[in-house]
Amino acid sequence: MTNVYIISAPSGSGKSTLVEKVRKIVPRLDFSISYTTRPPRGNERDGVEYFFVSREQFDQMVRRNEFLEYAEVFGNCYGTAKRFLEQAQQRGHDLLLDIDVQGAAQIKQKIPEAVSIFILPPDRKTLEARLRHRSLDREDVIQRRLVTASREIEKYGEYDYILINDRLEDSVEALKAILLSERLKNTGSTDAETLAIAERCRLRNVGERLQPILASFTTAVTPGGR
């Protein structure tokens, strides 16, 4: 059985770094590279971070029903191709999807058993600092991303797991535990330590840690992806 994992996070939360590291340590885990109509940023390479296509090419893929999900964010289109799921199933691998809250909702409609993970920054101030540090966006885009982050974070209750990305090493271990614990359920095997780490990230178990993070966003709303 192929497990499908959905990972979502506000832009700048460190999701890409987490995904990159966990892919190196969890075997039999395929990754879906999204298609996008936006231009590459920094050192991004076609076929590595994204498949960069024209709007015309993207629209053709939509018409051919080639996407599991797709959405428009900040004027650019993003989509997850069905072929990645088909290839993972053929290999007997699990599939990791790095998509925003719009895409996550679409996937959950089509694949209700998909496991969803929402990655949060420790607070709004940290998120803003990370966005500025990467120096990829203009000031107005940074402000818009912060407002979008506030709206996306409101959707946290729709996810199975919440991972607060404070210390990278701890976050990598937590994400690995979540992926492996879901795998263990299908095999009937047990690993007490892995299951315990994953369980701490369950939505029902993160309430107290969530409150100051949510408050940091609701008390500092500034006018303003993937």
Buried (B, 14 or more C-beta within 10 A) or exposed (E): EBBBBBBBBBBBBBBBEBBEBBBEEBEEBBBBBBBBBBEEEEEBEEEEBBBBBEEEEBEEBEEEEBBBBBBEBBEBBBBBBBEBBEBBBEEEBBBBBBBBBBBBBBBBEEBEEBBBBBBBBBBBEBBBEBBEEEEBBEEEBBBBBBBBBBEBBEBBEBBBBBBBBBEEEEBBBBBBBBBBBBBBEEEEEEBEEBBEBBBBBEBEEBEEBBEEBBEBBEEEEEEBBB
